Amino acid sequence: MNIGEASRASGVSAKMLRYYESIGLIPRAARGESNYRHYTPGDVHTLRFVRRARDLGFSMSEIARLLDLWRDRSRASADVKRVALGHIGILTEKIAELQQMVATLEHLARNCRGDMRPDCPIMDDLSGKADPPSRAAGRPLGDAAK
């Protein structure tokens, strides 16, 4: 199948497919007589694996490691689990950072009058004119909304 067909079958855009090939994440596709890329069902299966891993937020290096493990039929599931647990740790940190951002913005929005006057603690905070609400209140950032 050609690149468009492989793209549709895998859910990976043709642009990303070319990119994955260029960085060596997936092997270069075979070329036909007219030099068009030719993909096999196995290639599409690999692309679906990559797409699913990306959907779960794995980095390109993590995906490369997972692909290596996937291709190694003698792999230890402990190795796969280690990659997954490492990724969970990264996601947990990102969630905590996002929760801190939400708490800060909720605090700032609660303290903004939202009227026709120009005074606004949100703008003061963004411009650096005010102490961040968590420090001004003497609380850790994650407790700003409490």
Buried (B, 14 or more C-beta within 10 A) or exposed (E): BEBEEBBEBBBBEBEBBEBBBEEEBBEEBEEEEEEEBBBEEEBBEBBBBBBEBBEEEBEBEBBBBBBEBBEEEEEEEEBBEEBBEEBEEEEEEEEEEEEBEEBBBEBBEEBBEEEEEEEBBBEBBEEEEBEBBBEEEEBEBBEBBE
